[in-house]
Amino acid sequence: MKVFVWITAAMLLLASCNDPKGREAAVASGTAADTTVTVQVKYATEFTVRDSAGIRLVDIGPRHHFALLPASVTVPEGVTVPSGSLVTVPSGSPEGLIPSGYTPIRVPIHRALCMTSLQLSNFTILDAHDFISGITGTKNLFNEDIRRRVEDGRIVKIGMEGNFDTEMVLAANPDVIFISPSKRGGYDAIKETGITLVPHLGYKELDPLGQAEWIKLVGLFIGKEAEANAIFAGIEERYNSLKSKVESLEGERPSIISGEMHYGSWHAVGGKNYLAQIFRDAGADYVIHDNETSGENLEFEKAYALAANADYWRILNSYPGDFSYEALRASEPRNELFKAFREHKVIYCNMRKTPYYEIAPVQPDVLLKDLVAILHPELVESDYQPTFYRLLAP
């Protein structure tokens, strides 16, 4: 019987290599995952992928380990495999090959819950909304396709982190739930459902390309390894090509600061933050470059001491209307003391008008080009239209 199963699976896989529609059907039915595609992690540091005796092993952070099994694989007696599982295609039975401490997961999955916009961005770039069965909410959600799916019930809203609706979670019938340990949590109730929780640690990546590379992990879950590899290769090529052009420039680099006052403090990204890396790659000197943290809250006086003479000032907020220098002055009168304010060199993105967190995590190449177009406009085409960042009009 096992021989028949493996012959059938092999025939489906071989046929799908020559017939894309056939492969899509096989993946949709849960009978195939791409055994021929190598998934190499180059920039991300929070997950690794390796093959061991035909089983694909995924390690997420230091504590989360998954053995990825295709639906057709025979599981050893006594090993419980959750309904949802990570991806792999071994060449034979995995009996005795699942390492101790690894949770076996069936792939490709069919349904997943997403807790953050970062996670959603991975599915969006892979054209994989069909795999999303639940999300936390739709506030400030731009994507019309996801909105339609929520309206017609294909995607359910499960509440917010820390206050999940367990009944809605069960109604979504997910194979796995992507969680974000940085959030408020509230996962205890969800754990009781028995649904596999998979941490998504893309937010911890300090390299912009490392954050975008998490699309490869999602690709493993849903049988889109080849697509994820191809999409990321394009992102990588565009990012590194423009970065190389910037590196060839001679002369002094402009300085830049990020953030603004909110509720009595200024949150400044640290020198190790991925945003600080984008600034450097765009040819700017970030004024807090010697800060070894990913971010900290500063009093105005300290922020001013650091950034008073910065050439540019990057601001990202959700201002209800048309943001302006007057609005920036009204929020904190001392803002007019900054050189970048006086010389009208504020680089601005309004999250109410652009899907920044919804898609930017998988478009670091676009973020980089937006910044280079401002800092070094001679390196981009003269008619370039920015997607996220632009100079705030005087």
SEDOVEX-164280 format. One record per atom (N, C-alpha, C, O): residue in three letters; x, y, z. Coordinates in steps of 0.1 Angstrom, whole numbers, plus 5000, padded with zeros to 4 digits. Layout:
AlaXYZ ...
This chain:
Met500849885000 Met500050005000 Met500950135000 Met500650224993 Lys502050125008 Lys502850245009 Lys503550274995 Lys503650384991 Val503950164989 Val504550174975 Val503550244966 Val503950324958 Phe502350204966 Phe501350254957 Phe501150404960 Phe501050484951 Val501150444973 Val500950584977 Val502150664971 Val501950774966 Trp503350614973 Trp504550694968 Trp504650704953 Trp505050804948 Ile504250594946 Ile504250594932 Ile503250704927 Ile503550774918 Thr502050694933 Thr501050794929 Thr501450934932 Thr501351024923 Ala502050964943 Ala502551094946 Ala503651144937 Ala503751254932 Ala504551044933 Ala505651074924 Ala505051114910 Ala505551204904 Met504051034906 Met503451064893 Met502851204893 Met502951274883 Leu502151234904 Leu501551364904 Leu502551474904 Leu502351574897 Leu503651454911 Leu504651564912 Leu505351574899 Leu505651694894 Leu505751464892 Leu506351474879 Leu505451534869 Leu505951624861 Ala504251504869 Ala503251564859 Ala503151714862 Ala503051784852 Ser503151754875 Ser502951894878 Ser504151974873 Ser503952094871 Cys505351914873 Cys506551994868 Cys506352044854 Cys506752154851 Asn505651964846 Asn505352004832 Asn504052064830 Asn503752124819 Asp503252064840 Asp501852114839 Asp501552204852 Asp501152154862 Pro501752334851 Pro501552424862 Pro500252404869 Pro500052404881 Lys499152394860 Lys497852384865 Lys497652254873 Lys497052244883 Gly498352144868 Gly498352024875 Gly498952034888 Gly498451974898 Arg500052104889 Arg500752124902 Arg499852194912 Arg499752164923 Glu499252304907 Glu498352384915 Glu497252294921 Glu496852314933 Ala496652214912 Ala495652124917 Ala496152024927 Ala495451994937 Ala497351974925 Ala497951884935 Ala498151944948 Ala497951894959 Val498752074948 Val498952144960 Val497652174967 Val497552154979 Ala496652214959 Ala495352244965 Ala494752124972 Ala494052144982 Ser494952004967 Ser494351884972 Ser495151834984 Ser494751734990 Gly496351894986 Gly497151844997 Gly497951724994 Gly498451655003 Thr498251704981 Thr498951584977 Thr500351614972 Thr501151514969 Ala500751734972 Ala502051764966 Ala502651884973 Ala501951974978 Ala503951884974 Ala504752004978 Ala505951994969 Ala506351884964 Asp506752104967 Asp507752104957 Asp509052044963 Asp509852124970 Thr509351924960 Thr510551864965 Thr511851904957 Thr512951884961 Thr511651964945 Thr512752004937 Thr513352134940 Thr514352174935 Val512652214948 Val513052354950 Val513952364963 Val513452324973 Thr515052424961 Thr515952444973 Thr515552584979 Thr515552684972 Val515352584992 Val515052704999 Val516252745007 Val516652685017 Gln516952855003 Gln518152895009 Gln517953035016 Gln517453125010 Val518253035029 Val518053165037 Val519353235036 Val520353185041 Lys519353365031 Lys520553435029 Lys520753555039 Lys521853585043 Tyr519653615042 Tyr519653745050 Tyr518953735063 Tyr519453785073 Ala517853655064 Ala517153645076 Ala517953565087 Ala518653475083 Thr517853605099 Thr518553545110 Thr517653475120 Thr518153405129 Glu516353485119 Glu515453435128 Glu514753305124 Glu513953245132 Phe515053255112 Phe514653125109 Phe515653055099 Phe516353125092 Thr515752925100 Thr516652845091 Thr515852735085 Thr514852685091 Val516252685074 Val515652575067 Val516752475063 Val517752515057 Arg516552345066 Arg517552255062 Arg516852115059 Arg515852085065 Asp517452045050 Asp516951915047 Asp517751805055 Asp518951815055 Ser517051705060 Ser517651605068 Ser516951465064 Ser515851445068 Ala517751385056 Ala517151255052 Ala515851265046 Ala514951185048 Gly515651375038 Gly514451385031 Gly513351465038 Gly512351495032 Ile513551505051 Ile512551585058 Ile513151725059 Ile514251745062 Arg512251815057 Arg512651955057 Arg512452015072 Arg511352005077 Leu513452055078 Leu513452105092 Leu513452255092 Leu514352315086 Val512552315099 Val512552465100 Val512652495115 Val511952455124 Asp513652585118 Asp513852635131 Asp513552785131 Asp514152865124 Ile512652825140 Ile512252965141 Ile512653015155 Ile512152965165 Gly513653115155 Gly514153155167 Gly514853045174 Gly515152945168 Pro515253065187 Pro515952955194 Pro515152845199 Pro515652745204 Arg513752855199 Arg512952765207 Arg511852695199 Arg511152605205 His511752725186 His510552665179 His511052585167 His511752635158 His510752455167 His511252365157 His510152285151 His509352225158 Phe510152275138 Phe509152205130 Phe509752115120 Phe510752145113 Ala509151995119 Ala509551895108 Ala508451905098 Ala507251875101 Leu508751935086 Leu507751955075 Leu507451835068 Leu508351775062 Leu506251795068 Leu505851665061 Leu504751695051 Leu503751765054 Pro504851625039 Pro503751635030 Pro502551545034 Pro502751455042 Ala501451575028 Ala500251505032 Ala500351355030 Ala499751275037 Ser501151305020 Ser501151165016 Ser502051085025 Ser502150965024 Val502851145034 Val503851075041 Val503250995053 Val502351045059 Thr503750875055 Thr503350795066 Thr504050835078 Thr505250835078 Val503250865089 Val503850905101 Val504050785111 Val503150705112 Pro505150785118 Pro505450675127 Pro504350665137 Pro503650755141 Glu504050545142 Glu503050515152 Glu503450595165 Glu504650595169 Gly502450645171 Gly502650715184 Gly503050865182 Gly503150935192 Val503250915169 Val503551055167 Val502251125162 Val501651085152 Thr501851225170 Thr500651295166 Thr501051415157 Thr501951495160 Val500351425146 Val500651535136 Val499451625136 Val498351585133 Pro499651755140 Pro498551845140 Pro497951855126 Pro498551815116 Ser496751915125 Ser496051925112 Ser496852015103 Ser496752005091 Gly497552115109 Gly498352205101 Gly499752185103 Gly500152155115 Ser500652195093 Ser502052165095 Ser502852235084 Ser502352275074 Leu504152245087 Leu505052315078 Leu505352215067 Leu504952105066 Val506052275057 Val506252205044 Val507552135042 Val508552175047 Thr507452015035 Thr508651945031 Thr508151825022 Thr507051785023 Val509051775014 Val508751655006 Val509951555007 Val510851575000 Pro509851465017 Pro510951365018 Pro510851265006 Pro509751255000 Ser511851195004 Ser511851094993 Ser511450954998 Ser511250864990 Gly511150945011 Gly510650815016 Gly510050835029 Gly509850945034 Ser509650725036 Ser508950735049 Ser509750805059 Ser510950775060 Pro509250895068 Pro510050965078 Pro510150885091 Pro510650945101 Glu509750755091 Glu509850685103 Glu511250685109 Glu512250655103 Gly511250735122 Gly512550735129 Gly513450855125 Gly514550865130 Leu512950945116 Leu513751055111 Leu513351185117 Leu514151285115 Ile512251195124 Ile511851325130 Ile512651345143 Ile512551265152 Pro513551445143 Pro514351475155 Pro513551505167 Pro512451555166 Ser514151465178 Ser513451495191 Ser513251645193 Ser514251725190 Gly512151685197 Gly511851835199 Gly511251905188 Gly510952015188 Tyr511051825176 Tyr510451885164 Tyr509051845163 Tyr508651735165 Thr508151945160 Thr506751925158 Thr506551895144 Thr506751975135 Pro505951775140 Pro505651745126 Pro504451825122 Pro503451835129 Ile504551875110 Ile503451955104 Ile503151915090 Ile504051905082 Arg501951905087 Arg501451865073 Arg501451985064 Arg500952095068 Val502051975052 Val502052075042 Val501752025029 Val501951905026 Pro501252105019 Pro500852245021 Pro499652265030 Pro498752185029 Ile499652365038 Ile498452395046 Ile497352455036 Ile497652495025 His496152465041 His495052515034 His494552645039 His494052735032 Arg494652665053 Arg494052785059 Arg495052825070 Arg495552745077 Ala495152955071 Ala496053015082 Ala495353145088 Ala494653215081 Leu495653165100 Leu495253295106 Leu496453385107 Leu497553345110 Cys496253515104 Cys497353615104 Cys497053715115 Cys495953765116 Met498053745123 Met497853835134 Met498353975131 Met497954075138 Thr499253995121 Thr499854125119 Thr499854155104 Thr499754075096 Ser500054285101 Ser500054335087 Ser501354285081 Ser501454255069 Leu502454265089 Leu503654205084 Leu503454065078 Leu503854035067 Gln502653985085 Gln502353855081 Gln501453855068 Gln501653785059 Leu500453945068 Leu499653965057 Leu500454005044 Leu500053955033 Ser501454085046 Ser502254125034 Ser502854005027 Ser503054005015 Asn503253905035 Asn503853785029 Asn502853715020 Asn503253665009 Phe501653705024 Phe500653635016 Phe500253715004 Phe500053664993 Thr500153855006 Thr499853934995 Thr500853934984 Thr500453924972 Ile502153944987 Ile503153944977 Ile503253804969 Ile503653804958 Leu502753704976 Leu502753564970 Leu501453544963 Leu501153424958 Asp500553644962 Asp499153624956 Asp498453504962 Asp498053414955 Ala498453504976 Ala497953384983 Ala496953414993 Ala496853355004 His496053504990 His494953535000 His493953425002 His493253415012 Asp493953324992 Asp493153204994 Asp493453125006 Asp492653055011 Phe494653145011 Phe495153065022 Phe494853135036 Phe494953065046 Ile494353255035 Ile494053325048 Ile492553305051 Ile491653335044 Ser492353255063 Ser490953225068 Ser490553315079 Ser489353325082 Gly491553385085 Gly491153485096 Gly492253585098 Gly493453555096 Ile491853705102 Ile492753815106 Ile492253885119 Ile491053855123 Thr493053965124 Thr492654025137 Thr491754145135 Thr490854165143 Gly491854215124 Gly490954325122 Gly491254395108 Gly492154355101 Thr490354495105 Thr490554555092 Thr490754705093 Thr490654785083 Lys491054755105 Lys491254905107 Lys492454945098 Lys493554885099 Asn492355045091 Asn493355105082 Asn493854995072 Asn494955005067 Leu493054905068 Leu493354805058 Leu493054855045 Leu491954895042 Phe494054855036 Phe493954915022 Phe493554805012 Phe492754835003 Asn493954685014 Asn493854585003 Asn492354555001 Asn491654495010 Glu491854584989 Glu490454564986 Glu490054414985 Glu488954374989 Asp491054334981 Asp490754184980 Asp490454124994 Asp489554054995 Ile491254165003 Ile491054115017 Ile489754165023 Ile489054095030 Arg489454295020 Arg488254355025 Arg487054285019 Arg486054255027 Arg487054245006 Arg485954175001 Arg485754035007 Arg484653985009 Arg486953975010 Arg486853835016 Arg486353845030 Arg485653755034 Val486553955037 Val486053975050 Val484553995049 Val483753935057 Glu484154075040 Glu482654105038 Glu481853985034 Glu480753965039 Asp482453895026 Asp481653785021 Asp481853655030 Asp481353545027 Gly482653675040 Gly482853565050 Gly483953465047 Gly484153375055 Arg484653485037 Arg485753395034 Arg486953415044 Arg487653315047 Ile487053535049 Ile487953565060 Ile487253615072 Ile486353705070 Val487453565084 Val486753605095 Val487653695104 Val488853685104 Lys487053785112 Lys487753865121 Lys487753795135 Lys486653765140 Ile488853775141 Ile488953695153 Ile489153775165 Ile489453725176 Gly489053915164 Gly489353995176 Gly490754045176 Gly491554015166 Met491154115186 Met492454175187 Met493354085196 Met492854015205 Glu494654095195 Glu495554025203 Glu495354065218 Glu495154185221 Gly495253965226 Gly494953985240 Gly493453975243 Gly493053965255 Asn492653975233 Asn491153955234 Asn490553885223 Asn489753935216 Phe491153765220 Phe490653685209 Phe489253625211 Phe488953595223 Asp488553605201 Asp487253535201 Asp487453395197 Asp487653365185 Thr487553305207 Thr487853165204 Thr486953105195 Thr487353015186 Glu485653135196 Glu484653075187 Glu484953115172 Glu484753035163 Met485353245170 Met485653285156 Met486953215151 Met487053195139 Val487853195160 Val489153125157 Val488752985152 Val489252945141 Leu487852915159 Leu487452785155 Leu486652785142 Leu486752695134 Ala485852895140 Ala485052905128 Ala485952925116 Ala485552875105 Ala487052985118 Ala488053005107 Ala488652875103 Ala489152855091 Asn488652775112 Asn489152645109 Asn490552645103 Asn490852585093 Pro491552715110 Pro492852725104 Pro493652595107 Pro493452525116 Asp494652575098 Asp495652465100 Asp496752515110 Asp497152445118 Val497052645108 Val498152705117 Val497652845120 Val496952905112 Ile498252895130 Ile498053035134 Ile499453105135 Ile500253055143 Phe499653205127 Phe500953275128 Phe500753375139 Phe499853455140 Ile501653375149 Ile501653465160 Ile502853555160 Ile503853535153 Ser502753665167 Ser503753765169 Ser504053785183 Ser503353855190 Pro505153715188 Pro505453725203 Pro505653865208 Pro505653885220 Ser505853965199 Ser506154095204 Ser504854165208 Ser504854265215 Lys503654115204 Lys502454175207 Lys501954135221 Lys502654075229 Arg500754185225 Arg500254165238 Arg499954015242 Arg499953985253 Gly499853935231 Gly499653795234 Gly498253755236 Gly497353775227 Gly497953685247 Gly496553635249 Gly496353505241 Gly495253465237 Tyr497453425240 Tyr497453305232 Tyr497053185240 Tyr496853075234 Asp496853195253 Asp496553085261 Asp495253015257 Asp495152895256 Ala494253095254 Ala492953045250 Ala493052975237 Ala492452875235 Ile493853035228 Ile494052975215 Ile494752835216 Ile494452745208 Lys495752835225 Lys496452705226 Lys495552585230 Lys495852475226 Glu494552625237 Glu493552515241 Glu492852455229 Glu492252345230 Thr492752525218 Thr492152475206 Thr492852365200 Thr492352285192 Gly494152355203 Gly494952245197 Gly495552285183 Gly496252205177 Ile495252405179 Ile495752455166 Ile497252495167 Ile497652555177 Thr498052455157 Thr499452475158 Thr499752625157 Thr499252695148 Leu500552675167 Leu500952815167 Leu502352825161 Leu503252755166 Val502552915151 Val503852925145 Val504353075146 Val503653165140 Pro505353105153 Pro505853235155 Pro506353295142 Pro507053225134 His505953415139 His506553485127 His507353605133 His506853695138 Leu508653585132 Leu509653675138 Leu510253775128 Leu511353825130 Gly509553805117 Gly510153895107 Gly510354035113 Gly511254105108 Tyr509654075123 Tyr509754205129 Tyr511154215136 Tyr511554325139 Lys511754105139 Lys513054115146 Lys514254125137 Lys515354145142 Glu514054115124 Glu515154115115 Glu515654255114 Glu514954355114 Leu517054265114 Leu517654395114 Leu518054435100 Leu518554555097 Asp517954345090 Asp518354375076 Asp517054375068 Asp516154285069 Pro516854485061 Pro515554495053 Pro515354375044 Pro514154335043 Leu516354325038 Leu516154205030 Leu515854085038 Leu515253985034 Gly516354075050 Gly516153975060 Gly514653965063 Gly514053855064 Gln514054085065 Gln512654085068 Gln511754045057 Gln510853965058 Ala512154085045 Ala511454045033 Ala511553895030 Ala510653835024 Glu512653835034 Glu512953695031 Glu511953605038 Glu511953485035 Trp511153655047 Trp510253565054 Trp509153515044 Trp508353425048 Ile509053575032 Ile508153525023 Ile508553375019 Ile507653305015 Lys509753345020 Lys510153205018 Lys509653115028 Lys509252995024 Leu509553155040 Leu508953065050 Leu507453045047 Leu506952925048 Val506753155044 Val505353135041 Val505153055028 Val504252975027 Gly506053065019 Gly506052985006 Gly506152835010 Gly505552755003 Leu506952805020 Leu507052665024 Leu505752615029 Leu505352495027 Phe505052695036 Phe503752655042 Phe502752625031 Phe501952525032 Ile502652695021 Ile501552695011 Ile501952634998 Ile501152634988 Gly503152574997 Gly503552514984 Gly503952604974 Gly503852574962 Lys504452724977 Lys504852824968 Lys506352854969 Lys506752974969 Glu507152754971 Glu508552774973 Glu509152844961 Glu509952934963 Ala508852794949 Ala509452844937 Ala509052994935 Ala509953074932 Glu507853024937 Glu507353164936 Glu508053254946 Glu508453364942 Ala508153204958 Ala508753284968 Ala510253314965 Ala510653424966 Asn510953214960 Asn512353234956 Asn512453334945 Asn513353414946 Ala511553324935 Ala511653414924 Ala511353554927 Ala512053644923 Ile510253574935 Ile509953704940 Ile511053774948 Ile511353884946 Phe511553694957 Phe512653744966 Phe513853784958 Phe514553874960 Ala514153694948 Ala515353724940 Ala515253854933 Ala516253924931 Gly514053894928 Gly513854024922 Gly513954134932 Gly514654234928 Ile513454114944 Ile513554224954 Ile515054244957 Ile515554354958 Glu515754134959 Glu517154134962 Glu517954204951 Glu518854284954 Glu517754164939 Glu518554224928 Glu518254374927 Glu519254454926 Arg517054414928 Arg516754564927 Arg517354634939 Arg517854744937 Tyr517254584951 Tyr517754654962 Tyr519254664962 Tyr519854774963 Asn519954554959 Asn521454554959 Asn521954634947 Asn523054694948 Ser521254634936 Ser521754714924 Ser521754864928 Ser522654934925 Leu520654914934 Leu520555054937 Leu521555084948 Leu522155194949 Lys521654994958 Lys522555014969 Lys524055024964 Lys524755114968 Ser524354954954 Ser525754954948 Ser525955094941 Ser527055154942 Lys524955144934 Lys525055274928 Lys525255384939 Lys526055474937 Val524555374950 Val524755474961 Val526155464966 Val526755564969 Glu526655344968 Glu528055324974 Glu529055384965 Glu530155414969 Ser528855394952 Ser529855444943 Ser529855604943 Ser530755664937 Leu528955664950 Leu528955814951 Leu530155864959 Leu530555794969 Glu530655974955 Glu531756034963 Glu531156164969 Glu530156214965 Gly531856204980 Gly531456324986 Gly530756295000 Gly530556175004 Glu530356395006 Glu529756385020 Glu528356335019 Glu527556375010 Arg527956255028 Arg526656195029 Arg525756285037 Arg526156335048 Pro524456305033 Pro523556385041 Pro523156315054 Pro523156195054 Ser522856385064 Ser522456325077 Ser520956325078 Ser520256395072 Ile520456225086 Ile519056215087 Ile518656165101 Ile519356095108 Ile517456215106 Ile516856175118 Ile515456115115 Ile514856145105 Ser514956035125 Ser513655975123 Ser512855995136 Ser513355985147 Gly511456005134 Gly510556015146 Gly510056155148 Gly510356245141 Glu509256165159 Glu508756285163 Glu508156265177 Glu508056155182 Met507756375184 Met507256375197 Met505856315197 Met504956355190 His505556215206 His504256165209 His504156135224 His504956065230 Tyr503056195230 Tyr502856175244 Tyr504056195253 Tyr504356115262 Gly504756305250 Gly505856345258 Gly507256275256 Gly508156305263 Ser507356195245 Ser508656135242 Ser508756115227 Ser507856105220 Trp510056105223 Trp510356085209 Trp510955945208 Trp512055915213 His510255855200 His510755725198 His511755735186 His511355765175 Ala512955705189 Ala513955705178 Ala514455565176 Ala514855485185 Val514455525163 Val515055385160 Val516555395163 Val517255495161 Gly517055275168 Gly518455265171 Gly519355235159 Gly518755215148 Gly520555235161 Gly521555215150 Gly521455075144 Gly521955055133 Lys520854985151 Lys520754845146 Lys519354815140 Lys519154705135 Asn518454915140 Asn517154895135 Asn517254875119 Asn518154935113 Tyr516254805114 Tyr516354785099 Tyr516154915092 Tyr516654925081 Leu515355005098 Leu515255135091 Leu516555215090 Leu516855275080 Ala517355205101 Ala518655265101 Ala519455205090 Ala520255285083 Gln519355075087 Gln520055015076 Gln519655065063 Gln520455095054 Ile518355085061 Ile517855145048 Ile518455285046 Ile518855315035 Phe518455365057 Phe519055495056 Phe520455485051 Phe520855565042 Arg521255395057 Arg522655385053 Arg522755335038 Arg523555395031 Asp521955245034 Asp521955195021 Asp521455295011 Asp521855294999 Ala520655395015 Ala520255505007 Ala521155615006 Ala520955714999 Gly522355605013 Gly523355705012 Gly523155815022 Gly523555935019 Ala522655795034 Ala522455895044 Ala523155845057 Ala523255725060 Asp523655935065 Asp524255905078 Asp523155925088 Asp522656035091 Tyr522755815095 Tyr521755825105 Tyr522355875118 Tyr523355825122 Val521755985124 Val522456055135 Val522655975147 Val523356005156 Ile521855865149 Ile521955775161 Ile522655645157 Ile522355545163 His523555655148 His524255535143 His525055455153 His525255335152 Asp525455525164 Asp526355465174 Asp525455395185 Asp526055345194 Asn524155415184 Asn523255345193 Asn523155195189 Asn522755165178 Glu523455105199 Glu523454965195 Glu522154895197 Glu522054775196 Thr521154975201 Thr519754915203 Thr518954925190 Thr519354985181 Ser517754865191 Ser516854875179 Ser515954995181 Ser515255035171 Gly515955065192 Gly515155185194 Gly515155225209 Gly515355145218 Glu514755345211 Glu514655395225 Glu513755525225 Glu513555585214 Asn513155555236 Asn512355675238 Asn513255785244 Asn513855765254 Leu513155905237 Leu514056015241 Leu513156135246 Leu512056155241 Glu513656215255 Glu513056345258 Glu513456435247 Glu514456415240 Phe512656545245 Phe512856635234 Phe514256695234 Phe514956695223 Glu514756725245 Glu516056795246 Glu517156705241 Glu518056745234 Lys517056575244 Lys518056475239 Lys517956455224 Lys518956455217 Ala516756445219 Ala516456435205 Ala517056555197 Ala517656545187 Tyr516756675203 Tyr517256795196 Tyr518756805196 Tyr519356845186 Ala519356765207 Ala520856765208 Ala521456675197 Ala522456705192 Leu520756565194 Leu521256465185 Leu520956515170 Leu521856495161 Ala519856575168 Ala519356595155 Ala519156735150 Ala518556765140 Ala519556835158 Ala519256975155 Ala519757015141 Ala519057085134 Asn520856955137 Asn521456995124 Asn521356885114 Asn522056895104 Ala520556785116 Ala520356685106 Ala519856745093 Ala518956835093 Asp520356695081 Asp519856755069 Asp518456715065 Asp517656795060 Tyr518056595069 Tyr516756545066 Tyr516056495078 Tyr516756455088 Trp514756485078 Trp513956445089 Trp512856355084 Trp511956395077 Arg512856225087 Arg511856125083 Arg510756115093 Arg511056095105 Ile509556125088 Ile508356115097 Ile507356025091 Ile506956035079 Leu506855925099 Leu505755835095 Leu504655845106 Leu504955815117 Asn503455885102 Asn502355895111 Asn501055875104 Asn501055845092 Ser499955885112 Ser498655865106 Ser497855995108 Ser496755995114 Tyr498356105103 Tyr497656235105 Tyr496356235098 Tyr496256205086 Pro495256275105 Pro493956285099 Pro493756405090 Pro492956495093 Gly494256395078 Gly494156515069 Gly495456535061 Gly496256435060 Asp495656655056 Asp496956685049 Asp497956735059 Asp497856845064 Phe498956655061 Phe500056685070 Phe500856805064 Phe500956805052 Ser501356895072 Ser502057005067 Ser503057055078 Ser503156995089 Tyr503957145074 Tyr504857205083 Tyr504157275095 Tyr504557275106 Glu503057335092 Glu502257395102 Glu501657295112 Glu501657325124 Ala501257185107 Ala500757075116 Ala501957025124 Ala501756995136 Leu503157015119 Leu504256965126 Leu504657065137 Leu505057025148 Arg504557195134 Arg504857295144 Arg503757295155 Arg504057315167 Ala502457275151 Ala501357275161 Ala501557165170 Ala501157175182 Ser502057045166 Ser502156935174 Ser503256955185 Ser503156895196 Glu504257035182 Glu505357065191 Glu506057185185 Glu506857185176 Pro505757305192 Pro506357435186 Pro507857435185 Pro508357505176 Arg508557355193 Arg509957355192 Arg510457275179 Arg511657285176 Asn509557215172 Asn510057145160 Asn510657235150 Asn511457195142 Glu510157365150 Glu510657465140 Glu512157495142 Glu512757565134 Leu512757445153 Leu514157475156 Leu515057385148 Leu516257415146 Phe514557265143 Phe515357175136 Phe515757235122 Phe514857295115 Lys516957205118 Lys517457255105 Lys516557195094 Lys516257265084 Ala516157065094 Ala515357005084 Ala514057065083 Ala513457075072 Phe513457115094 Phe512257185093 Phe512357325086 Phe511657355077 Arg513357395090 Arg513657525085 Arg513857525070 Arg513457615062 Glu514557415065 Glu514957405051 Glu513957325043 Glu514257285032 His512857285049 His511857205043 His512357075037 His512157045025 Lys513057005045 Lys513556875041 Lys512956765050 Lys513756675055 Val511656765052 Val511056655059 Val510556555050 Val509856585040 Ile510956435052 Ile510556315043 Ile509356255050 Ile509456215062 Tyr508256245043 Tyr506956205050 Tyr506256095043 Tyr506256085031 Cys505656015052 Cys504655905047 Cys503455905057 Cys503655895069 Asn502255915051 Asn501055915059 Asn500455775058 Asn500055735047 Met500355705069 Met499855565069 Met498355555067 Met497855455064 Arg497655675068 Arg496255675064 Arg496055675049 Arg494955645044 Lys497055715042 Lys496955725028 Lys497755625020 Lys497555615008 Thr498655555026 Thr499455455020 Thr499555325028 Thr499555335040 Pro499555215022 Pro499555085029 Pro500955045034 Pro501454945030 Tyr501555135042 Tyr502955125046 Tyr503254985052 Tyr503954905047 Tyr502554965064 Tyr502854835071 Tyr502254715064 Tyr502654605067 Glu501254745055 Glu500554635049 Glu501354575037 Glu501154455034 Ile502254645031 Ile503054585020 Ile504554625020 Ile505354555014 Ala504854735027 Ala506254775027 Ala507254675032 Ala508354675028 Pro506854585042 Pro507854485047 Pro508354395036 Pro509554345037 Val507654375025 Val508154295014 Val508454385002 Val508654324991 Gln508654515004 Gln509054594993 Gln510254694998 Gln510154814996 Pro511254635004 Pro512354715008 Pro513054784997 Pro513654894998 Asp512954724985 Asp513554784973 Asp512854914969 Asp513455014965 Val511554914972 Val510755034969 Val511055144979 Val511155264976 Leu511055104992 Leu511455195002 Leu512755265000 Leu512955385001 Leu513755184996 Leu515055234993 Leu515055334981 Leu515655434982 Lys514355294971 Lys514255384959 Lys513555514962 Lys513955624957 Asp512555514971 Asp511855634975 Asp512855724982 Asp512855844979 Leu513655674991 Leu514655754998 Leu515755804989 Leu516155924990 Val516255714980 Val517355754971 Val516855864962 Val517655964959 Ala515555864958 Ala515055964949 Ala515056104955 Ala515156204949 Ile515056104969 Ile515056234976 Ile516456264979 Ile516856384977 Leu517256174984 Leu518656204989 Leu519656214977 Leu520556294978 His519456134967 His520356134955 His519556114942 His519656014936 Pro518756214939 Pro517856204928 Pro518556174914 Pro517856124905 Glu519756204913 Glu520456174900 Glu520556024898 Glu520955984887 Leu520355944908 Leu520455794906 Leu519155724902 Leu519155604899 Val518055794901 Val516855734896 Val516355814884 Val516755924882 Glu515355754877 Glu514755824866 Glu514055954870 Glu513555964880 Ser514156044861 Ser513656184864 Ser512156184866 Ser511656274873 Asp511456094861 Asp509956094862 Asp509555994873 Asp508355944873 Tyr510455954882 Tyr510055854892 Tyr508955904901 Tyr509056014906 Gln507955814903 Gln506855854912 Gln506955764925 Gln506855644924 Pro507255824937 Pro507355754949 Pro506155684953 Pro505055724950 Thr506355574961 Thr505155494966 Thr504855524980 Thr503655544984 Phe505855544988 Phe505655565002 Phe506155705007 Phe505355785013 Tyr507455735005 Tyr508055855010 Tyr508155964999 Tyr508455934987 Arg507956085003 Arg508156204995 Arg508456325004 Arg508156325016 Leu509156424998 Leu509356545005 Leu508056615008 Leu507256635000 Leu507956655021 Leu506756735025 Leu506756865018 Leu507756945019 Ala505656905012 Ala505557025004 Ala505657145014 Ala505057135025 Pro506357255011 Pro506557365019 Pro505157435022 Pro505057535029 
